[in-house]
Amino acid sequence: CSCSPRFASRAKKKRCTFSLLFFFKKENGETAYRQGMHELLAVIMYLLNDEKMTSEQLRRTSLSGNSVAWEVLDVKHLESDAFAIFQQLMLRMNALFEVVD
């Protein structure tokens, strides 16, 4: 999925969220989607999007020569970073989303 740069449209945000939740389900087959997961993912994506920078923005900062900063802050990594953070969050919150009979 390609949400960047800066979440161009509402439809694009929706597709990206759906794709990331789909990949999460594929990677974690034992965990079913539950209402509220998309809200956790949306907050992660919003915060990451706010921190990320385009290549042009990075060139204009004092970090322009720092390759680690480029990897961490580059907006092209937004989706993979959001997925990794969401996956780690769900490891800790999984019990809250379990259905108990």
N, C-alpha and C positions, 0 to 999 in steps of 0.2 A: 504494500500500500504506500502511497506517496502523499502524505498530508502537507508536507512543507512546500514552499516556505510560507510561514506565518498563517497556516490554516486558511487557504484562499476562500473557501465557501462553506456554507452550512452543510450542503450535500457531501462535500469532500470530507468534512469532519465526521459525518455519520458513517460514511463508507470505511473510513480509517478505523473508527471505533469498532465497527462490526467486524472488520478484518482481524484486528488485534484480538478481539474476544473469540473469534473463530479459531485463530491459531492457538490461543490459550487452551481452548477446549481440546484441540487436536493433540497438544503436548501433554495435557493433563486429563486423559480420558475418564478418570475416576471422578472428576469434579464436574458436575453439571452446572450450566449457567443458572444463576439465580438473580432475581430482581435486586438491583442495587450495585451489582458488579460494574455495570457501565458507568455508574456515578463515581466510583472509586477511580476507574480508568480515566474518566474525563478530567478529574482534578489533577491527576498526574500529568496528563497531556497538556493541560492549561499551564501548569507551573513550568514544565519543561519548555513549552513554546515561548513563555515569557523570558526565559533565561538564554535560549539559543540565539545564535547570530548567523546571518548569512555570511558567505565568504567575503563579500564587499565590506560588511560591518567589521568583521575580524581584521581585515587589512588596515582599517583605520584605527585600531587599538594598539596599545603598547604590547599586546600579546601576539602581534603579527608574526613574530619569529619563533614562537613557542609551539612546537608541533603537538604537544600534549594538550594544550589549551584548544588548539584547532579541533582535535578529535573530540574533546569533551563538549565544546560549545557549538560546534557546527550543526546547523539546523537539519542537515541531511541525515543525522543520526537520531532524530526525534522519535521516530516510530520504534526503532530497536531499543532505544533507551527506555521508552515508556513501557514496552513489553517486558523488559527485564525487571524494572521496578515493580510493575503490576504483578508479575509472577512471584517475586519475593514477598510482596505484601500478602498475596493470597495464600502463601505457605503458612503465614501466621494467622490469617483470618479465616481459613478454610472451615473451621469448626462452626463459625457463625453462619455459614451458608449451607450447612448440612441439613437434610430433611430427616427429622426424627419421627418414627411412627409411634 
